[in-house]
Structures are given as C-alpha cells and as structure tokens.
C-alpha cells in the first residue's frame, strides 16, 4: 500500500463553482408530460422510486399506483437527494437527478467517473465520485429549485480515488474518508479556509472504512473491518470489534437517538450477504457491542431501517419485519409481510428491501414483483401493488432533517 502524506501538512485548493450539467444524458422517457418543469406540486403522501432492469418507476406513495416510468441503464442505484423533490440515480455518466414531483428524468447530471455515495445532512447534499475521489457539495435548498442547470457547488479533491463517502456538518466541517484504489484506512476532518481545506483531525485506525451515519447531537459513525469510528465534538474515537475481523459496513441511524445500529459480519468470505448479527454503538455512553440475532433473523444491507420510537426494523429472510430495541438488542415485535426468501448470489441482485417514511414502511418483494406498505405502529400491511418489472432499489423523495 502506498503511504499517504499526513493531511495536517497538506493544503488542497478549494473550488467554488457554478457547476453546469454539460452532459445530455441519452435516456428516453417511456411517456411524455405536459407539465412545465418544476411547476408540479409535491404529492402530500410522497412518491416512491423503484429501479428495475433497464428502467425506473415512480409510484404514488399512498396508493402505489404507477405515476410514470423511465428507461435507464440495466442496473442503477437510487438515493434521496435530501431536498424533498429529487431522487439521485447513479449511472455511468454520474449522478442524475430524477424529479419526483413532475416527474421527469432530468438532464441535470453531477459528473462522476464512478458515482458512489450520496449523503444528506445539515442542509447539504454531498456526492462522492469513487473514480476521482472528488467530493461535490451542494445546498439541498438550491438543488430543490434547480431547473436548467445545477446550483453552485463546492469541491474537495482527495489525494487518491477510492470507494469513499463524505459528509458536511452543521459548522461546515467536512468529514471524508481516506484511501486509494487498493485499500481504505480512515477519515479526516477538514475546515474550509478561502482557497484551501485545512485538516483539523484525522484517524488512520479504520481499515476498510465504509458507510456513514449521523446520530443525535451530530455524532457521526463510520464502519471499519475491525470495529467502528466515531467523530464527535471535533475528535475521532475508535471502537474495536470483539472478533479479529468484525466488519460494520452500514450505519442505520436516527438523528433523535444516540444509538447507532450497524450491520455486522465476522466472516470475510461472506461479506455483504446474509448477516445474523448487529452492532449497537451508543455515542453518549461510548459503548460498542455486537449482538447475535435469533437464528431466524437474517438480513442484508438493504433490510434494516430506523422508524417509529427510534427502533430498528429488520426485514428478515423469514418474510417478517423484526422490531429491534437498540437499547439492548432485544426483538420486541414481529410483523409478517412477505414470503420467505433466500439471500442474493451477488449484492446487486434484486432481493427484498425496506425504506421508511414516518410510520410507513415500503417493502419490496422481487419474487412476486410486488411492493407493500406496512404501518409500523400496528404491523398491518396496507397497500400491495404488483409491478410490471422486478423491483430492485427503492428510494423516497424525502427531505433531510
């Protein structure tokens, strides 16, 4: 591994530009819309975007009726933009904006060689390009009003491209991962100073750093292959896993709870597939534990969401949502929703997923090409709708906290 220079001794040029979408992305809509761009009023029940092979469907968030569908690439990833209007579609051209209100698959693309993570926090939408190591920061409110061009953006260039993630905090601090094409080692905190970024804190004690989540009091957690890394009140703190290999790759958080729920694997050969344990990291008590779940509760990275009561809702291979209390890791309820399912052969393969908006969970069932709504306060399945294609990724046009 090539040694990286100490970030405290390096300054990087800071670019604030009016980023213009110079790419006209050649994706044809399956239908046409008579609406003037940006004039459609938001649907009170929200809308749901579902990707499927070669396309994306926008559904009404209450009825699950198809609003409009679009052609896209064979496999696309979906992320909320955090502006209450758009969903970000990751394509080979970059981060493309899907206007969920109109709806319209726009020509607005944040250019990226390998579009990766999108993070929404503190009024910012932050894009990370794995292919170049570039972080692009936009104000979510500006993104919401974008019509013909993208809003002004701020950039940070990492020393080396890597599969990374960045987040901007309330005070403007940029937290970003450190790594190269072969490995990732930790994270750094940076402050903007007119024409450059200055590092204020760093940690190189997080091998394989991946995933990010922000808990109460803006405590930010990253996953490591041997535990987790916390950034809070200006400094980093490492938590060590009980196993030599104890990977947390995703953080499931509520900004009103100090406890982070993370996925957990102690088997490097099974990374990313069916899991049977979770991490509970209390950012107030500075405690970390890995909890083994009941044998019938198995899940993937797509199958945990936080919801009512700051509880964690795990969509298991037995077809039920198992409700976990993060305070002690106990399962406090079970809601049968779909038929039992098997784990994917590859992480990209379509398999059940759960996302939550308020008290409502949206659950996909690829085996039957169906999507369901579930009231998480009662466990009752509300609406079920059969789609014309097998659902894969799912995202909502919700605003960030």
C-alpha positions in Angstrom: 0.0 0.0 0.0 1.4 3.4 -1.0 1.7 5.6 2.1 -0.4 8.7 2.1 1.0 12.1 3.2 0.0 13.4 6.5 -3.1 15.5 5.9 -2.1 18.1 8.6 0.8 19.0 6.3 -1.2 19.4 3.2 -3.4 22.0 1.8 -5.8 21.4 -1.1 -7.3 24.0 -3.4 -10.9 24.8 -2.7 -13.1 25.3 -5.7 -16.5 27.0 -5.6 -18.0 27.0 -9.0 -21.3 27.2 -10.7 -21.4 23.6 -11.9 -23.2 23.2 -15.1 -24.5 19.9 -16.3 -22.6 19.7 -19.6 -23.8 16.2 -20.3 -27.0 15.5 -22.1 -27.8 12.0 -20.9 -29.4 10.0 -23.6 -32.2 8.3 -21.7 -35.6 8.2 -23.3 -38.8 8.5 -21.2 -41.5 5.9 -21.6 -44.1 8.6 -21.7 -44.4 12.4 -22.0 -45.5 15.0 -19.6 -47.4 18.2 -20.4 -46.3 19.9 -17.1 -44.0 22.8 -17.1 -40.7 21.8 -15.4 -40.8 22.5 -11.7 -44.5 23.5 -11.5 -45.9 20.3 -10.2 -46.9 20.4 -6.6 -45.4 17.8 -4.2 -47.6 14.8 -3.5 -48.7 15.0 0.1 -48.1 11.3 0.5 -44.8 11.5 -1.2 -43.6 9.4 -4.1 -41.5 6.2 -4.4 -38.9 5.5 -7.0 -38.2 1.8 -7.8 -35.5 0.6 -10.1 -35.7 -2.5 -12.2 -33.6 -3.9 -15.1 -33.4 -1.2 -17.7 -35.7 1.3 -16.0 -37.2 3.3 -13.1 -40.8 3.6 -12.0 -42.2 6.4 -9.9 -45.2 5.4 -7.7 -47.7 7.3 -5.7 -46.6 6.9 -2.1 -50.1 6.2 -0.8 -51.8 4.2 -3.5 -48.6 2.7 -5.1 -50.2 3.4 -8.4 -47.7 4.0 -11.3 -47.2 7.7 -12.0 -44.6 7.4 -14.7 -41.8 5.1 -15.8 -38.5 5.8 -17.5 -35.9 3.9 -19.4 -32.5 3.8 -17.7 -29.4 1.6 -17.5 -29.6 -2.2 -16.7 -28.5 -1.6 -13.1 -28.9 1.8 -11.4 -28.8 2.8 -7.7 -31.2 5.2 -6.1 -30.7 7.7 -3.3 -32.9 10.5 -1.9 -31.4 13.9 -2.7 -32.5 15.3 0.6 -34.3 18.2 -1.0 -37.8 16.8 -0.9 -38.0 16.8 -4.6 -35.4 14.7 -6.3 -34.0 11.2 -6.2 -30.4 10.7 -7.3 -29.9 8.0 -9.9 -26.3 6.7 -10.2 -25.4 6.0 -13.8 -22.3 5.6 -15.9 -22.4 9.3 -16.6 -22.6 10.3 -12.9 -25.4 11.4 -10.5 -28.5 12.1 -12.5 -31.5 13.9 -10.9 -34.9 12.3 -11.1 -37.6 15.0 -10.4 -40.2 13.1 -8.4 -42.7 15.9 -8.4 -43.2 16.4 -12.1 -42.0 13.5 -12.6 -39.1 13.8 -15.0 -35.7 12.1 -15.5 -33.9 15.4 -16.0 -30.7 16.2 -17.9 -29.1 17.5 -14.8 -26.1 15.3 -14.0 -23.4 15.8 -11.4 -20.5 14.5 -13.5 -18.7 11.5 -12.0 -16.3 8.8 -13.3 -17.8 6.3 -10.9 -20.8 7.7 -9.0 -20.8 6.4 -5.4 -22.4 7.5 -2.1 -24.9 10.4 -1.7 -25.2 11.9 1.8 -27.9 14.3 3.0 -27.3 16.3 6.2 -27.4 19.8 7.7 -28.9 21.3 4.5 -26.3 19.9 2.2 -26.4 17.1 -0.4 -22.9 15.6 -0.8 -21.8 13.4 -3.7 -18.7 11.2 -3.7 -17.1 10.2 -7.0 -15.2 6.9 -6.4 -13.4 7.2 -9.7 -11.7 10.5 -9.0 -12.0 10.9 -5.2 -13.9 14.2 -5.7 -16.5 15.4 -3.2 -19.1 17.7 -4.6 -21.2 19.7 -2.1 -24.5 21.5 -2.9 -27.1 23.2 -0.8 -30.1 21.0 -0.7 -32.5 24.0 -0.9 -30.7 25.2 -4.1 -30.9 21.7 -5.6 -34.7 21.7 -5.0 -35.1 24.8 -7.2 -32.8 23.7 -9.9 -34.3 23.8 -13.4 -32.0 24.4 -16.4 -28.7 24.0 -14.6 -27.2 22.6 -11.4 -26.6 25.0 -8.4 -23.3 26.4 -7.3 -21.1 23.7 -5.7 -18.1 23.3 -3.5 -15.4 20.7 -4.1 -12.8 18.7 -2.3 -10.3 16.6 -4.1 -9.0 13.5 -2.1 -5.3 12.6 -2.6 -6.4 9.3 -4.3 -9.6 7.9 -5.8 -11.3 5.3 -3.6 -14.7 3.9 -2.7 -15.4 6.6 -0.2 -18.0 8.9 1.4 -18.2 12.5 2.7 -20.5 14.5 5.0 -20.7 18.2 5.9 -21.6 19.0 9.5 -23.6 22.0 10.8 -20.5 24.0 11.4 -19.2 23.4 7.9 -16.7 20.7 8.8 -16.1 18.2 6.0 -15.7 14.6 7.1 -14.3 12.4 4.4 -12.7 9.0 4.0 -9.0 8.3 3.2 -7.8 5.6 0.9 -6.7 4.6 -2.5 -7.8 2.1 -5.2 -6.5 -0.9 -3.2 -7.4 0.0 0.4 -9.0 2.4 2.8 -7.6 3.4 6.1 -9.6 6.0 7.9 -11.1 9.5 7.8 -10.2 13.1 8.1 -12.0 16.3 9.3 -11.4 19.4 7.2 -12.2 23.1 7.5 -12.6 25.4 4.5 -10.2 28.4 4.5 -11.0 30.7 1.5 -9.0 28.9 -1.2 -8.0 25.6 0.6 -9.0 22.9 3.0 -7.2 22.5 6.3 -7.2 19.2 8.2 -8.2 19.6 11.9 -8.4 15.9 13.0 -7.7 12.5 11.4 -7.7 8.8 12.2 -5.9 6.1 10.3 -7.3 3.4 12.5 -10.3 2.3 10.4 -9.3 -0.3 7.8 -11.9 -0.8 5.0 -13.8 2.2 6.2 -17.3 2.1 4.7 -20.7 3.6 5.4 -21.7 6.6 7.4 -24.5 7.6 9.7 -25.3 10.6 12.0 -26.8 10.0 15.4 -28.2 12.5 18.0 -26.0 15.6 18.8 -24.3 15.2 15.4 -22.3 12.1 16.3 -21.0 10.6 13.1 -20.1 6.9 12.8 -18.2 5.1 10.1 -17.8 1.3 9.8 -14.5 -0.5 9.9 -13.3 -4.0 9.2 -12.4 -4.3 12.9 -15.0 -2.1 14.6 -16.3 1.4 14.1 -15.0 5.0 14.1 -16.8 7.9 15.8 -16.4 11.6 15.2 -17.9 13.8 17.8 -17.1 17.3 19.2 -14.1 17.7 16.9 -12.2 14.4 17.5 -12.2 10.7 16.4 -12.7 7.7 18.7 -12.1 4.1 17.7 -14.3 1.2 18.9 -12.8 -2.3 18.4 -14.9 -5.3 17.4 -14.9 -8.5 19.5 -13.7 -10.5 16.5 -10.4 -10.1 14.7 -12.4 -9.5 11.6 -15.6 -7.7 12.7 -16.9 -5.6 9.8 -19.5 -2.9 10.1 -20.3 -1.7 6.6 -23.5 0.3 7.1 -24.9 2.5 9.8 -28.7 2.8 10.4 -29.4 5.9 12.4 -32.0 8.2 13.8 -30.9 11.8 14.5 -33.0 11.7 17.7 -31.3 8.7 19.1 -27.7 8.4 20.3 -27.5 4.7 19.4 -26.3 3.6 16.0 -27.4 0.2 14.7 -24.8 -1.3 12.3 -24.7 -4.4 10.2 -22.0 -6.9 11.4 -20.0 -9.7 9.8 -17.2 -11.7 11.3 -16.7 -13.8 8.2 -14.6 -12.1 5.5 -15.6 -14.7 2.9 -19.3 -13.9 3.4 -19.1 -10.1 3.3 -22.1 -8.4 2.0 -24.6 -11.3 2.0 -26.8 -12.7 4.7 -26.0 -11.5 8.2 -27.2 -12.6 11.6 -25.7 -10.0 14.0 -25.8 -6.3 14.5 -23.6 -3.6 16.1 -25.1 -1.4 18.8 -22.9 1.7 19.3 -24.1 4.2 22.0 -22.5 7.5 21.1 -23.4 9.0 24.5 -22.2 6.2 26.7 -19.3 5.4 24.3 -20.2 1.7 24.3 -20.0 -0.8 21.5 -21.3 -4.3 21.3 -22.0 -6.9 18.7 -25.3 -8.7 19.2 -26.2 -12.1 17.7 -29.8 -12.1 16.5 -32.2 -15.1 16.8 -31.4 -17.8 14.3 -34.5 -17.0 12.1 -33.5 -13.3 11.7 -31.1 -13.0 8.7 -30.8 -9.9 6.5 -28.7 -8.0 4.0 -27.6 -4.3 3.9 -30.9 -3.4 2.3 -33.0 -4.8 5.1 -32.6 -2.5 8.1 -34.3 0.8 8.7 -35.0 3.1 11.7 -38.5 4.1 12.3 -41.1 4.9 15.0 -39.8 5.1 18.5 -36.2 5.1 17.2 -36.5 1.4 16.9 -34.8 -0.7 14.2 -36.9 -2.6 11.7 -35.2 -5.7 10.2 -36.7 -7.3 7.1 -35.6 -10.9 7.6 -35.4 -13.9 5.2 -38.4 -15.5 7.0 -40.5 -12.7 5.5 -41.2 -10.8 8.7 -40.1 -7.4 9.9 -38.5 -8.0 13.3 -38.5 -4.9 15.6 -35.3 -4.5 17.5 -34.8 -2.2 20.5 -31.4 -0.6 20.1 -31.0 -0.1 23.8 -30.4 -3.8 24.5 -30.7 -5.6 21.1 -33.9 -7.4 22.0 -36.5 -8.3 19.5 -39.7 -6.7 20.8 -42.2 -7.4 17.9 -42.6 -9.3 14.6 -44.7 -8.3 11.6 -45.2 -10.9 8.9 -45.2 -9.2 5.5 -43.9 -11.3 2.6 -43.0 -14.9 1.8 -39.7 -16.4 2.9 -36.8 -15.6 0.6 -33.1 -16.5 0.0 -30.1 -14.3 0.1 -28.7 -12.9 -3.2 -25.8 -14.5 -5.0 -24.4 -11.0 -5.6 -25.1 -7.9 -3.6 -26.5 -6.1 -6.7 -29.1 -8.9 -7.3 -32.7 -8.0 -6.6 -33.8 -9.1 -3.1 -36.3 -7.6 -0.6 -35.6 -4.1 0.7 -37.2 -1.8 3.2 -37.3 2.0 3.4 -39.3 4.1 5.9 -41.1 7.4 5.8 -42.7 8.3 9.2 -44.7 5.4 10.4 -44.9 3.8 6.9 -42.5 1.2 5.6 -42.2 0.3 1.9 -41.2 -3.3 1.4 -40.3 -4.8 -2.0 -40.9 -8.5 -2.9 -38.9 -9.3 -6.0 -40.2 -12.9 -6.2 -43.7 -11.6 -6.9 -42.7 -8.2 -8.4 -44.7 -6.6 -5.6 -44.3 -3.6 -3.3 -46.2 -3.3 0.0 -46.8 -0.6 2.6 -46.7 -1.5 6.2 -47.9 0.5 9.2 -45.0 0.1 11.6 -47.2 1.2 14.6 -49.6 -1.8 14.1 -47.7 -4.1 11.8 -50.5 -4.3 9.4 -49.9 -4.5 5.7 -51.8 -1.7 4.0 -51.5 -1.5 0.2 -49.9 -4.1 -2.1 -49.2 -3.5 -5.7 -47.9 -5.8 -8.4 -45.4 -4.1 -10.7 -44.6 -4.7 -14.4 -41.0 -5.5 -13.6 -38.9 -7.0 -10.8 -38.1 -4.3 -8.2 -34.5 -3.8 -7.1 -33.5 -0.5 -5.5 -36.1 1.8 -3.8 -35.9 5.4 -2.6 -38.3 8.2 -1.5 -38.3 11.9 -2.3 -38.0 13.0 1.4 -36.2 16.0 2.8 -33.2 15.5 5.1 -33.5 16.5 8.7 
